[in-house]
């Protein structure tokens, strides 16, 4: 089952990757506020036997260990929430020998498989 965000708008845009194509209407997810790590810990404590402080410590620890795994080339799988991995954007080199790490321009955090279609 595909889960659709509760709030979205419809916007007219050019086709991604083809600005000359006729514009079409696309769905765009809308944000409505934010929630803090502390608020998440409080909500988890309300539905479990773990205190809010203990939950916050675990969540903060999770946020400290995940980046280390990503930087070591691992995909981090968080169950039904999806997977995280790093991707790179770089300049191209004519040969592998001419490539240097200075050609890497951006490190992206990629999140996939949030909600799969059945």
KOLPAPA-752517 format. One record per residue (C-alpha): x, y, z. Coordinates in steps of 0.5 Angstrom, whole numbers, plus 500, padded with zeros to 3 digits. Example, Ala and Ser with C-alpha at 12.3 -4.5 7.8 and 13.67 -1.06 7.14 Angstrom:
<nodes>
<node u="525" v="491" w="516"/>
<node u="527" v="498" w="514"/>
</nodes>
This chain:
<nodes>
<node u="500" v="500" w="500"/>
<node u="503" v="507" w="498"/>
<node u="502" v="512" w="504"/>
<node u="501" v="519" w="502"/>
<node u="503" v="525" w="506"/>
<node u="497" v="528" w="509"/>
<node u="499" v="535" w="506"/>
<node u="501" v="536" w="499"/>
<node u="500" v="542" w="494"/>
<node u="499" v="541" w="486"/>
<node u="504" v="545" w="483"/>
<node u="506" v="546" w="475"/>
<node u="513" v="545" w="473"/>
<node u="517" v="543" w="467"/>
<node u="518" v="536" w="466"/>
<node u="524" v="534" w="471"/>
<node u="531" v="534" w="466"/>
<node u="527" v="537" w="460"/>
<node u="526" v="545" w="461"/>
<node u="523" v="545" w="454"/>
<node u="518" v="540" w="455"/>
<node u="511" v="542" w="456"/>
<node u="509" v="544" w="464"/>
<node u="505" v="539" w="468"/>
<node u="502" v="539" w="475"/>
<node u="506" v="535" w="480"/>
<node u="504" v="533" w="487"/>
<node u="509" v="537" w="492"/>
<node u="509" v="535" w="500"/>
<node u="508" v="540" w="505"/>
<node u="511" v="541" w="511"/>
<node u="507" v="543" w="517"/>
<node u="511" v="545" w="523"/>
<node u="517" v="541" w="526"/>
<node u="518" v="536" w="532"/>
<node u="524" v="536" w="536"/>
<node u="528" v="530" w="539"/>
<node u="525" v="531" w="546"/>
<node u="518" v="531" w="543"/>
<node u="519" v="524" w="540"/>
<node u="522" v="522" w="546"/>
<node u="516" v="524" w="550"/>
<node u="512" v="521" w="545"/>
<node u="515" v="514" w="546"/>
<node u="515" v="514" w="553"/>
<node u="508" v="515" w="553"/>
<node u="507" v="509" w="549"/>
<node u="512" v="505" w="553"/>
<node u="515" v="503" w="559"/>
<node u="522" v="507" w="558"/>
<node u="522" v="514" w="561"/>
<node u="523" v="520" w="557"/>
<node u="530" v="521" w="559"/>
<node u="532" v="514" w="558"/>
<node u="529" v="514" w="551"/>
<node u="532" v="521" w="549"/>
<node u="539" v="518" w="551"/>
<node u="538" v="512" w="546"/>
<node u="536" v="517" w="541"/>
<node u="542" v="521" w="542"/>
<node u="546" v="515" w="542"/>
<node u="543" v="513" w="535"/>
<node u="544" v="519" w="532"/>
<node u="552" v="519" w="534"/>
<node u="553" v="512" w="531"/>
<node u="549" v="512" w="525"/>
<node u="554" v="517" w="521"/>
<node u="560" v="513" w="523"/>
<node u="557" v="507" w="520"/>
<node u="555" v="511" w="514"/>
<node u="562" v="514" w="513"/>
<node u="565" v="507" w="513"/>
<node u="561" v="505" w="507"/>
<node u="555" v="501" w="510"/>
<node u="548" v="502" w="509"/>
<node u="544" v="503" w="515"/>
<node u="537" v="500" w="515"/>
<node u="532" v="502" w="520"/>
<node u="526" v="497" w="519"/>
<node u="520" v="500" w="516"/>
<node u="523" v="507" w="516"/>
<node u="527" v="505" w="511"/>
<node u="535" v="505" w="509"/>
<node u="540" v="511" w="509"/>
<node u="547" v="511" w="505"/>
<node u="551" v="516" w="502"/>
<node u="552" v="518" w="495"/>
<node u="557" v="522" w="492"/>
<node u="557" v="528" w="487"/>
<node u="564" v="529" w="483"/>
<node u="567" v="531" w="477"/>
<node u="569" v="526" w="472"/>
<node u="576" v="524" w="470"/>
<node u="579" v="522" w="464"/>
<node u="582" v="516" w="467"/>
<node u="582" v="513" w="474"/>
<node u="589" v="515" w="475"/>
<node u="587" v="522" w="474"/>
<node u="582" v="522" w="479"/>
<node u="583" v="525" w="486"/>
<node u="579" v="526" w="492"/>
<node u="579" v="533" w="491"/>
<node u="574" v="532" w="485"/>
<node u="569" v="530" w="490"/>
<node u="564" v="536" w="490"/>
<node u="558" v="533" w="495"/>
<node u="556" v="528" w="499"/>
<node u="549" v="526" w="500"/>
<node u="545" v="522" w="505"/>
<node u="540" v="518" w="501"/>
<node u="534" v="515" w="504"/>
<node u="530" v="510" w="501"/>
<node u="524" v="505" w="502"/>
<node u="520" v="510" w="506"/>
<node u="514" v="507" w="504"/>
<node u="513" v="501" w="499"/>
<node u="508" v="500" w="494"/>
<node u="504" v="493" w="496"/>
</nodes>
